[in-house]
C-alpha cells in the first residue's frame, strides 16, 4: 500500500495546470518573444484538456502559442523539463500536440526563427472589409492610440484563414465557446484593430472581434443575433468592447430590413455592456427624457427604441429603469419606494409564473408531491429572493450610470 501511495505521489509531480502552462502572446517586435511581460494565459482550457484542466506526463510544461499581432501567423511549441516516460516505462503522457492541433489550424510554425521572420510580413497586413468607425484612446505610455472597427465577411480574400486563427482564442476565454460554420453567408464579422508605428510604417494589430448571425423574420425582416464577442486580454479594460458594440448597433440601425438586435445566450458581462451602450444611445430620445421617466414605462418608449435604435421591448425596459434611477432622488423615501416597486414589478414576473404553476399542480399532483413543490415556492422565500435580486440589479445600474458620468 505504501508503495502505491509513493507511486501516486511521484506521478502527481507530472501533472500541470494547463491554464498556467499555456502561454499566449501577440507579437509585434522580435524582442516580444522572450519578454515574459507580454505573455498572457487562458481563463479556461477544459474543452481541450478536460474538466480538471490538467495535462499529465510532464514537469515544467510550457505550451507556447505565439501570434503575430496583425495577421495572427502562429508559433506552436511544447517545452518541458522532464517527461514521465524517462522515469516510468508503462505510463503514457498526454498527447499535447494532438490536443492543440484540434483547434489550431494547419500552417503554424514550430521554429522560433521562422516565426520572427514572419514579423517582417506584418507590414503587408491590412484590416479586412469596410471601415465602420475610428476612435482614439489615451495611453499614459504611448499617448493617443488610434483604433478602427471593420465589417468583414467570408468573401474577403484571406479572411477565412485569418478567422480560423482568430477563433482559437475563444476556447481559452469563453467558457462555452464553439467554432462557427463561417461558410454560411448569413454571418457578419466585426473586427477591431489598433494602428501602430514600426520603423516608420503604419501597422495593424488585432484587438478583438464579434460574430453576428442574421436570422430571417417573417415576412421580410432580419434579426441580427450576436453570437461571439471577445476583446483579447492585452486590450481589455480600455473600452473597446463598448466601442465595438455601439458601432455594430449603429450599423444595423442603418439597415431598414433589421427588426431588432439580440444576443445568443449572453453572459452577465455582456448584458452589463449592452445596458451601458443602449442607455448611452437612448438617453437622447424624447420619450426617455427625464420628465417622462417618472410617468412609467410607456408604449412611446417601446416604439421609439424599436423604430430608431432596433431595441426590443425587454431591453428598452432595462434602459428605462436605469435612466429612471438617474432621474430619481433616492434620498426621498416616497420616490425611492416608487422606483423600488417599479423594478420589483418586472422582477416578480418569474415568481408570478411559479404561482400559476402551483395552482395547476394542486389539480393534478398527489399531496406528498404537492408539498415538495410548495417548499420550493414559499412566499417568504420569494420576497427575500426578490429583494436580493432588486439590490443586485440596482447596484449594476449604479455602475452603468457612474461609467456614463465618467464619459460625459
Order of alpha helices (4+ residues) and beta strands (2+ residues): alpha-beta-alpha-beta-alpha-beta-beta-beta-beta-beta-alpha-alpha-beta-beta-alpha-alpha-beta-beta-beta-alpha-beta-alpha-alpha-alpha-alpha-alpha-alpha-alpha-alpha
